[in-house]
Amino acid sequence: MEHFLASWGYVALVGVTALAALGIPVGSEIAIGYAGVLSSGAVIAGAHHHLNLVLVIIFAALGEVIGSLIGYAIGHLGGRAFVDRVGKYFLLTKRDLDRAEGWFERRGDPVVFFGRFIPLVRSFVSIAAGVGEMPLAKFIAYSAAASVIWCGLLAGIGYGLSSSWHRVLTDFSYVGYLAAAVVIVVVVIFFVHRIRQLRLERSQSE
């Protein structure tokens, strides 16, 4: 990931964040943070890299918005019936969409803004906004505002750490391994639970 960012810069950042906004786990948080490091002028692997912090935030947020728009288009053009039909391939249950639509009914459009900060919710809130036919201009405005804040925070952390980035990661390596193990267990439990939910929904609909 680090070599990819150092080689492709802003283009890589847009691609990674767009995939992450669609719910694909590509490590966008680390990518944005490392892009912040590259914009700090730190010497990485014996070389200077000349990314600009403001542009890092702009392009990272742009990728987030692009990914969100793809999710919105899937929901808006395909409709609820299409999402119900293909959602199972992404472990997206009918209950997820019911819950998201309920959020829209109770709390309104700002759910799109706050949903950008919540893991897992990030991916299907955009789809639910499309299904609910949220005005496109408002969807873009909320998504862009939240993405700029999120990406600015992550890039700012990387910028602040600068050349200490690798040392910090090394110092926390054992904690990282433990955290990774916990994450793996949680992900496995999540997938098992989702598969059971999908099978239950399928059996109830037959």
N, C-alpha and C positions, 0 to 999 in steps of 0.2 A: 504494500500500500504506500509506504513512504517513498520508494523508488518511483512508483507510478505517479505520485503527486509531484515529485521533484522533476520528473521528465515531462509531464503533460500539463502541469500547472492548473490553470483555471478550467480547462476543458475537462480534466479528470474530476475536478471538484463538482462541476455541474452534473456529470454523469453519475457519480457516487451518490450525491444528495437526491437526485431524481429517483434513483432506484430505491433509496431508503424511504422516500415519501410514499412509495407504493407498497411498503411493508417488507421489502427484500433486505435481509440482514447483511449489509456490506460494510458495517463499521463506519458509518458516516460521522459519528461523533469524534472518533479518533482522527479521521481524515480532516475534518474542519479544524480541530485543535492543532494538528501538525501543519496545516496550511498557515495557521497563525504563527507557528514557530518559523516557518520559511519566510514570513513577511517581517520578522523581527531583525533581520540582518545577521542572524547567528550563522556561524560556520558549521555546516552539516556535512559530514563525510569529506572534510577537507576542502569544501567549496562553498562559495557564497551563493545564495539564491535570492532572487529579487522580486518576490511577490509583494503586492501592496495590500495592507490590511483592509483598507476600505473596499478594494476590489474583491478580496477574498470573501468578505461578508456579502457583497452584492451578488457574486457568482454562486456562492453556496445557497443563498436565499433564492436565487433564480432557479437553481436545480430543484429545490424543495417545491417551488410553485409549479414548475413543469410537471413533476411527479404527481402533485395534487390535482392538477388539471386533467391528467390522464385518468386518475381515479374518478374525478367528477364526470368526465365524458362517458366513462363506462356506465356509471349510474344514470346519467341524464339520457343518453342515447339508447341504452339497453333497457332501462326501466327496471322496476322491481322484479318482474317475472324473469328477466335475463339474469339479474344478480342472484336470485334464488336458485336458478338452474346451474350457474357456473361457480357460485360461491363455494361450494363444497370442495372444489379443487384447490382453493386457497384456505381451507379450513374456516371459512366464513359461514356461520350458521344464520338461519332465519332470525333467531333470537337476537343476534348481534345487530342486525338491521332494525328489528323492532325496537331494541333499546336505543339505538342511535336516533331513530325517527321520534321516539318518545322524548329524547333530550331536546330535539328541535322544537317539538310542540310545547314543552314546559319552559325552556330557557331561551328559545329563539336562536337566531343566526350566530350570536357570539360563541356558541358551542364550537364552531369551526375554528375560531381564534384559540380558545383554551385547549381544544383537542390536539392542537399541534405540539403541545408540551407533554402529552401523555403517551408513553410507549404503547404499542399495539393499537390504541385508539386512533393514532395518527393515520393509519392506513385506511380504515373503513369509514372514518368521518367524511372524507372527501367523496366516497361513493354514496354515502347516505345523503349528502348535500345535493348530489346530482339527481338521485332518485326523488328527493323532495323538491326538485326544481327551484332551488335557491337561486336568486338572480346572480348571473355570472360575475358582474362587476363587483357586487358585494362579496362574493366568494373569493375573488382574486384579492380584494382589499384586505380582508381578514387574514387570508393565508399568507400574503406578503408581509403584513405587519408582524405576525407571529414568527414567521421564518427569519426576518431580519433580527428580531430580538434573540431568538434561539441561536442562530449562527453567529451573531455578534458576541454573545456570551462565550461560546465555545472557542471561537477564534481569539477572543481577548485573553482567555486562559492560556492558550498556546503562546500568544505573543508575550504574555507576562513571564512565562516560564523560560522562553527563549532557549538558550543553549543548555539549560538545566533539564530540558524535556526528557532526554534519554536517561539521565541520572535519576530523575524522579520515578520514571517507569521501572528502572532497575531496582531502586530502593524498595519499591512496592511489588516486586516480582512475586514473592511468596504469597502476599495478600492477593495478588492478581490470580495466581493459580487457584487459591481457595475460592475466590469469587467466581472464577470460570467454572469450577466444579459445581458450585451452587447453582450457577446459571444453567448449566447443562441439565442438572436434576430438575430444575424448575421448568425448563423447556420441554423435557421428556414428559413430565406430569401434565403440562399444558396440552401437548399434542395428544396424549392418551385421552385426556378429558374431552378435547375437541372431537376426536374421532368417535368417542362414545356418544357425544351429543348429536353428531351427524347421523350416526346409525339409529339413534332413538327417534330423531325427526323423520328419518326415512321409513322406519317401521310404523310410526303413527300415521303417516300419509298414505300408506298402502292399504 
